Amino acid sequence: MEASLSSIFTIIDKKMKRYSLLFGIFMLVASFGAVAQTSGERVFLKPAKVRHYLGGWAYTGYSAMFHNIAETSVCGGFGGGLGIGYQLRTKGFLFNTGLEFEIINSATRVKDLGGDLRVGATNTLRNDGTPIDYVRVKYKYSAYDDYQRVGLVNVPILAGMRFVGAYDYYFLAGIKVGLPVLGYNSTKGRVEVEVLNEINPGNWSLFSRYDDYRTESRGASTFGNVNLMASAEFGVELNRWLDKKEIAKRQQQAKDRKNRTRKGVRRQFERETPRIRAAVFVDYGLTNINGNDNSGSGSPSMPTAFDGGMGHDKPVLFDNRNLLATSAAFDGQSRPRCVTPFMVGVKGSIFWDVTKPKRKYYPPTPVLPPAPQLISGKIIDLETKQEIKEAQLVITDTLNNTLFAKNLRGSGRFDTKLRRQGTYRVFVAAPKYQKHKDIVSNVGDTLMVYMQPIKTGTSFVVKNIYFNTNDTSLTAESNKELDKQAKFLKENPNVNITIVGHTDSRGSDEYNLKLSEGRAVSVMRALIDRGIAPERLKAEGRGETQPVASNETEEGRAENRRIEIEVR
């Protein structure tokens, strides 16, 4: 069983080393890229007070096992983990828990290790042929590296705050309770050994050589049964920059919540899109993970015996054990020295909303007067203050139920029965006038509707029309404004227009005139493609002849490069 677990552990560790570095770089770039792209616009939360999520996470970074063993230095390694769990979230509070598997790699280098010992000898004779029971052994390590690796099953318990605004930051802190399930230890080094004959000084050196060695051990018993770690995490949610449709949806929901009394119905609660987060984290051990006993003796890898009958072709026999199992890792009272795991790195997570949807909520019907009252109204020209004698009038409630509709002929006056207290939508259309849309509340005895006339000969500059440099081709940024102008012409079928192109003073007169004509024709063709009859449109180019600003500055030249529409 232990052999199979060790094999699984080795495979997992190799895969993690291969992919964890790339994953860490990706999450850091994604996190900082997201912060750089923020628009600074506040995104509102959904109306739910408490939301529930299920998801998973992955993390990687620098890991180590710190300890206070004398004459050693800790060299960290590369670790990481995977987890699944649950998240509870309110407007400003977060709570996370779950289950995760974590691998921590560490290394320890012994700085100075050597000695002069008297050890038992076998098959070793004096010059007179009598056996030697003991010899002196001098040894010195040029390198002594001890590697530790532990696999933990953790239960994180974290709580923190959300900071909602221009940036969706969050902070979590808490503990992780872990149980070691897999362990690995290896020791390697190079040692110089000299065996001395204390009995016969004439043959003082019996044996001298260099030798490389390596030992390995597997199993979780090297480490403690329970590990307790303090954990902290700081990150940012990436949804705002990954999904622009979600931004627009949440902004619309915020607007609906603000006007829910006027609209009459609160929007049905909906589940959110998956929450994607990138963060930096740090974990630090609070308990001693060293689970060894002090059954061994002496220093790490010390000589124990010498066999003189081996033809001096093999090194001194050693008791090679991992560093944490030697006396160096214990104090004078045989208590294990403290060994605490540590990890710092980057973390990515994704959580799916599993909150149960709420039912639709209908606010109480506002108290209205028991009986409708007669309300008179007028359709009036905004400039002349005269009645418009031909118009189409529609009045609806906030749910778009039609309360009154009439085609006015010969007079701009109308009479209808409406409750004076209430909110109404008013729609008016009249020839040679811009369409009127308005929301009115608590009207009096007379409802006045003012219409903006569309006059022949008037002109205006069309904003947000863009062309490629020194070209007549429209850019994609112009589509929204072109759609707006096409809608205006469809709503006012009696209006005909002339599209006029203008340029700045750079270039020859002939070139600028041709360029302005081409740009005006491009706008006309775009409107025709949107369903406007060609006979209602005309295109002209006037080059640089009619500037509206100075051509001496870049700002002035930008104002002179324009498209105007003249009503005819």
N, C-alpha and C positions, 0 to 999 in steps of 0.2 A: 504493500500500500504506500509506504513512504517513498519507494522508488518511482511509482507512477506519479505521485504528487510532485516530486522533484522534477520529473520530465516536463510536466505541465508548467511548472514554475519557470523552467529554463526557456521554454517556447514563448511564454508570455513576455518574459523579460527581453528576449531578442527582438520580438515584434515592437515592443514599446520603445526600445532604443532606436529602432529604424524610423519610426513615424513620429515620435513625440517632439523632436526638435522642429520638424516642419510644421507640426500642428501649433506649437508655441509661437513661432514666427508669424504664422497666419493670423492667429487670434490677436496678437499685439498690433499688427498692421490694420486689421479690421477695426479694432477698438479706437486707435488714434485717427484713422480715416473717417470713422463715423463722427467723432467729435469735431473734426475739421469741416465737415459738410453741413453742420447745423444751420438752420435758417434763423434761429433766434425767436421763432414763433411759438407761443404757448399752445400746447396740445392738451386738451381737457380729457379727464378720465370719464369712463362710463358711469352711469348713475348707481351701480351696485355698490353697497357698502363693504361687502366681503366677497372675495373671489377665491376660487380653488383651482389649483393647477397640478398636473402630473407631467413629469419630464425626466430629462437626463442631463449629465454633464461629463466633461472630460477636462483633465488638467495635467500640466507637466511643468517641470522646473528643476532648480538646483536642490539637492537633498543631501543630508549629512546626519551622522550620529555623534553628537558632542559628548565628551567625557573629560574627566580630570585625571587620567592615567599619566604618571610622571614620565618625562623624557619622550613624549610622543607629540605628534602634530596631526590634526584631522584634515583630510583632503576629501572634499565632498564628491558627490556623483550626480547622476541624472536620474530623476524619478518621475512618477506620474500616477494617474489613477483614472478610473471610470466609476460612474455612479448613476443611480436612479432614485427618484424620490418625489416628495410632495411639497408644495408651496402654498401657503396662505398669504393673501395680500389684501390690504385695505388701501385707502388713499395715501397714508403715510407710514404704514407698518408692513414688515415682511417677516415671515417665519418659514424656515426650511428644515426638513429632515428627510431621511432616506437610508440607503444602504450603498456603500461604495467599497471597491477593492483598490488598494494602494500599494505601490512598490517603492521602497526607500533604499537607495544605494549609498554606501559610504566607504571610506578607506582611512586607515591609520598607518602612519609611518613612524617607526621607532628610531629615534635620533642616535643614541649611543647604547650599544648592547655588546657586551663581551665579558670575559672573566678568566679566572685561573682556578680550576677545580681539581680535586683528587677523587678519581672515580675507580670503580672496580675493573680489573683486567682479567681476561681469560686467554689461555694459550700463549702467554708471554713469559719468557724465561730470562734469568740472569745469565751472565757470561759463564758462570760455572754450571749452568744447566738447571738450577733450581727455579721453580715458578715464581712469578711476581704477582702479588695479589692486587696491588694498586699502582696506578700511574698518575702523573700530573697531566692535565689537559688545559692548554691555553687556546681560547677561541675568541673570534671577533667577527661581527657581521658588518659587511659593507653596505648591505641593504636589507631591510626587514619591513615588508609591506603586508598589512593585514586588511582583507576586504570583507565587508559585511553587507548582507542584503536580506531584507525582511519583507514578507508579504502580509498585509493587514486587511482584515474586514472591519470597516469603520461604520459607526452610526453617528452622523453629524447632527447636532442640535444647535441651530443658528437662528438668531433674531436680529432685526435691524430696522433701518429707516429708508424710505424712498423720498427723493427730492424732485418733485414734479414741477416743471417749468420749462425754461429754454433748453435744459438738458435733463434727461431722465436718469439721474444718478441714483445709486443705492449703496448702502453699507450694511454688512452683516458681521456679527461676531458671536462667538459661543465656544462650544467644546466638541471634540470628537472622541467617542469611546471606541477603541479598537482592540481586536483580538488577533495576535499573530497566528497565522495558519501555515505559512511557509517560511523557511529560513535557509540561508546559505552563508558559508564562511570559507575563505581560502587564505592561505599564508604562503608567501614566496620570498626568497632572498638568496643571498650568496654569503658563504661563511668560509673563513680561513681557520684551519685547525692545526695545532702542533701538539703531539704527544711526547712527553718528557719522562725519562727514566730516572726516578729519584734514587734508585739503589746504586746504579753504576754510572758515575759521572763521566766515565770514559766513553760511554755510548749514550750521551745525554739525550739526543733527539732520536726517538724511535720512528716517528711518523710526522709528515707535514704535507698539507695539500689544501687547495681550494675546492669548493663544491657548491653547486646550485641545488636547491631543494624547493619542494612545493607540496602543500597538503590541502585537502578539501574536506568539508563536512557539510551535511544537509540536515534539515529538520528545524522545526520551530522551537525546540527546547532551549536553544541558545538564548532566546529572548523571553521576557516576562509574559505572564498569562494575560494581563490586561494593560492596555496603553491608554493614557488620557492626554489629549493634546488640546491646547488653546488654538483657536482658529479665527482669522479675520479676513474679510473679503471686501474689496471696493471695485465697483464696475459701473457700466452704463448699458442701457437697453438700446439695441440697434434698429428696432422696428421703424422708427421715425425716418431713418435714412434709407432703409431697405424697401419700404412699401409706401409710395406717395399716395396711392389710392386709399390706404388706411388713414393717412393724415386727413385727406379730404372728408372721409367718412366720419371720423371722430369730431372734426370741426363742425360738420353739419349736425351731428347729434348734440353737440354743445349748444348750438343755436336753437335747436328744437326744444331742448330742456329750458332754455331761457324764455322761450315764448309758448310754453306748453299750455298756460292758462288761456292765452289768446287763440291758440290753435284748437283747444278743446280736448285733445287726446295726447297722452304721453306715449312716446315711441316704445314699442316692445323691446324688452331687454334682449340683447343678442350676445353670443359668445365672441370673445376677442380672437384675433389671429394669434398664432403661436408667438410667445415672447422669446426673443433671441437676445442673449446677454454676453458681454465680454468683460473680463475682470482680471485684476491682479490679487493674489492671495498670499498669506503666510500662515504656516502651522508650526507650533512649537510644543514639544513634549513637556508635560508636567510631572510625570512619574518615571521611575527607573525601569528601563526596558531590559536591563541585563538580568537574565534568569539563570545564570550559571551558579554552581556551587564551588567551593574552594577545595575540591577533591584533588586537584593537581598540586604540585609543589614547585618551588623555584621560579626562575625567570622563564620567559617564553623560549621554547626550543633550546633548552640547555642540554649539554652532553650527559649521558647517563652511564655508559659503559664503553669498553674498548676490547676488541677481539684481536689479539696479536697473531693469531694463527691464520689470518685471512690473506696473508701475503701482501699486506699494506696496499691492497688494490681496492678497498672500499673505505668510505668515510667512517668517522665515529658514529655510533648509533645515537639517535636523537629522539627525544620525546616531543615531537612536533604537534602542538595543539594551537587552536585559535587564541588570539590575544585575550579575549574576554574570559577565557577559561583558565588562565594562568594566574599566579599569585600577584602579578603586576596589576591586575584589575580588582584587587581586594585590598582593604585597609588592614591595619594591624589587628583588628578584632574580627577578621575573616568575613566582613560585610562587603558585598559587591559595590564597587564604585559606581556612581550614577552615570548612566548612559541614556541620553534623551534624543529622540529623533527630531529633525527639523526639515522643513521644505518651504521654498518660496518660488513663485512662478506665475503663470497665466492660466486662465480658466475660461472655458466657453460652455454655455448651457442653453437649452431650449426647453420651454414649458408650454403645454397645451391647456387651454382653459376648459375645465370640466364642471364649471358652475351650472347648476340647474337653472334654466331660463325662468324668468318671472312672468306672471300673467299680465295682460294688458290692464292698465289702470285708467279709468275714466274719472276725471275730476267732477265734483258736484256741478250741476247745471246752475249757472248764475241766476239770481233772482231778477225777473223782468216784470215790467208793468203788466197787469192782468189783461189789458186790451191794447191792440195796435192803435196808433195815432196817425192821423193824416199828415204827411210831410210833402211839401211842395219843393220843386227844384228847378234850376235853370242851367242850361249849357251856354257858356259865355266865352267869347273870344278874349284871350288874355291881354291883347294889346289894345283893341278898340273898345272892349267892354260891352260889345253888342251881342245879342242872342244869336246863336248858331241855329239856323232854321232847318238844317238837315243833319241828323245824327242818329246813331244806333246806341242805345243805353241798356246795360245789364247790371243789376245789383244782386249780389249773392251773400250768403253768410260765410263764416270762416271755414265751413266744411264744403264750400263750393256748391251749395244748394241754391238754385235760382229763386230769388224772392220777387224780382220785378224785371221785366224786359219789354222794350218798346222801341219802335222805329219812329223817330220824331220827324214830322213833315210840316213845313210852314211855320213852325214855332219851336223855340228852344226850351219851352216850359213842359213840366210833367208833374203829376200828382200820384202818390203811392201811399199805402198804409204800411208803416214800419214802426217798430218800437224805438222810441227815442234813445233809450239806454241799450247799447249793444255795439258790436263791431261788425262792419260791413265792408265788402269789397265792391268797388265801383269800376266798371269798364265802359269806356266811351270811344267810339270811332266815328270820324266825320271826314268827308272829302277835303283834301288840302290842309289837313291838320294832323299833327302827331297824335298817335293813339295815347289815350289817357288811362292810367291804372293807379288806383289809390286805395288805401284802407282808412276808413273813417270810423270814429267812435262818438257815441253820445251826441248825435246831431240834434239841431234845434228844429224849428218849424220849417226852415228853408235849407235845402242842400244845394250849395253852389259848386259847379264843376267848371274849371277854367281850362281851355284848350290852347295849345301853342300852335300858331299857324305856320304853315310851310310856304314861304314867299318865293316867287320867281325872282331870280337875280341874286339871291343870297348865296354866299359861299363860305366854306369852312375848311380848315386844314384837317386831313385825316391822319390821326396819330397811329403809331405802331404798324406802319407799312414799311417794309424793309426790302432792299435789293442787294445783290452781290456787287462788290466794288467794280465800278466802270462797266456795269452789265445791266440788262433789262430784266433779268430773271428774278422773280419773287422768292424770298426765303420762306422756310416753314413757319417762322415766327409771325408771318403776316396773315395766316389762315384765320385766326380768331377775329381780327378786325374785318377781314373780308366777309366772313359769315355775318357779322353784325350789320354791315352795310347792305348785304343782300336781304336780310330780314326786314330792314327799314323799307327798302324798295318794294318788297312783297306786301307789306302792310299798307303802303301808300301807292296803289297802282296808277294814280293820276300824276305822279311825280316823275319827270324826266331830268336827267343830270348830264353835265359835261365834266369829264375827268381831265384835269389839267396837271401836267408834269412840270416841275421847276428844278433847276440845278444851281450850283454855285458858280463862281467865276473862273475856276480852274479849267484849262482847256480852251480850244478855239470856240468862236461863236457857233460855227457850223456843227462842230462835234457836240456841243452842249444842247443845241436845238434837236438834233437827231436823237440824243440820249433821252431827253425829256419826253419826246414823242413816243419812243419805244416803251418807256416805263408806263406812260398813261395807257397805251394799248394793252400792256400786260395786265393792268388792273381791270380794264374793260373786259378782256377775255376771261379773267377769273370770275367776274360777276356773271357773265353769260353762262359759264360752266355751272354756276349755282342757280340757274333757272330764270335769270332776268332776260327779258326780251331784248334783242339787239337794237331795235328801233328806239328804245328808251335811253340808250347810252350813246355818248359821243366822247372821243378822246382828242386832246390837243397837247402840244408841247410848246412851251414859251422860253425854254433855255434859261439863261441867266438874266433876262431882261427885267424881271420883277422881284428883286431881292427884298426881304423883310428884315434883314440884319446886315451888319458889316461883313464883307468877305475878307477882312484883314485878320480875323481870329478863327480858330477851329470851331468854337461854339457858334459864331455867326454863320459860317459856311454850312454847319449841320442844320441850322434853321432854314437856310435857303434851299437845301435839298429836300423837297417836300412834294406831296400829292394833295391837291385841293379838289373839292367837289362843288360845282356851281349848279344850283337849281334853275331849270329853265321851263 
